[in-house]
Amino acid sequence: MAESDSLATQTARASQPETKIVAHVTDTYLRDQLEKRRNALQAAISAIPPTDAPATAALAELLQEVNSAVQRMDQGTYGICDACHDTIEKDRLIADPLVRLCLDHLTSAEQRALERDLELASRVQRGLLPHPDARSGDWRIHYQYRPAGIVSGDYCDLIFPANGDGDVIFLLGDVSGKGVAASLLMTHLHAMFRTLSSVGLELGRLLEMANRLFCDSTIAGQFATLVCGRAGRAGEIEISSAGHLPALLISRQGVEEIGSTGLPLGMFSSSRYTVRKAYLEPGDSLLLFTDGVSEATASSGKEYGIRNLSLAAAQRRGLAPKEFVAASLEDVERYSSGTRQADDQTLMLIQRADSSSTSFND
């Protein structure tokens, strides 16, 4: 009999793709992982002294589990729950290729362990986020980050010059999938861009290098869309987009969409990214968002949409970043009132300060 659902189990189940994996799992990555584990265990067993029977027995038992998993893969039964014969969630198999039970059949102790892992992942993830209010030179920046569950697949970061006198790099994106697997990719992006940004690459080259590293360090089917930009000291902005939703440039002339300039990270290692440039007058802003904002749905099933976000943004030019972002998300909440937040929501505003403004201090 399945245990009652804990919060962790509900979150993990919600993180799975709507289309379940087929029973015959032939993922090359999973087979490679099992083969590597089998080879490592065989080598470790051969190195144990004959007198150490307990150590040999423990590793032999683990080797039997790996051999059994490989056999099930050959037979086409790998990835099927032993209890209910339904498919096991794929990102759990990626995390541990030896699992044999789906989420519905975890014991209460296993559910508690899963919940502790999720809570730890959430703390780590939030610890990587930049401060939500920031200023560098004439730039004011504010964002709000709202996960749909305990952990999130949205990614945002602000990277400031080490000496306090230089350009600000801003990033906002969304990785494929949801839940734990997506949150791991998010932390991977964070480490990768933090490292690459210190090299001083041009923006297009920065994205190309990040894409190549992402392709080399993830499995097929894992990708990320994101906007990467650089804000200069005199109001100039460079922006490049890896398959992400358009950024909205808000000025006295209205709202202009700055669309994607390349493919999502992780699709092709040879992808190239062009860079667009813009100049922001004092009071102008750049609005970045993830699809959890634009795809929020009303009770009728209709999406909020980029058009509604753009129309509302045009009316808010001149608001301080914190008030702007709060008002925008309140609009989304009102629109989707009565429906569950189905996806992570992140909204970031980068504003060039009006010289007459005094609401922020250097």
Secondary structure, 3 states (H helix, E strand, C coil): CCCCCCHHHHHHHHCCCCCCCCCCCCCHHHHHHHHHHHHHHHHHHHHCCCCCHHHHHHHHHHHHHHHHHHHHHHHCCCCECCCCCCECCHHHHHHCCCCCCCHHHCCHHHHHHHHHHHHHHHHHHHHCCCCCEEEECCEEEEEEEECCCCCCCEEEEEECCCCCCCCEEEEEEEECCCHHHHHHHHHHHHHHHHHHHCCCCCHHHHHHHHHHHHHHHCCCCCCEEEEEEEECCCCEEEEEEECCCCEEEEECCEEEEECCCECCECCCCCCCCCCEEEECCCCCEEEEECHHHHCCECCCCCECHHHHHHHHHHHCCCCCHHHHHHHHHHHHHHHCCCCCCCCCEEEEEEEECCCCCCCCCC
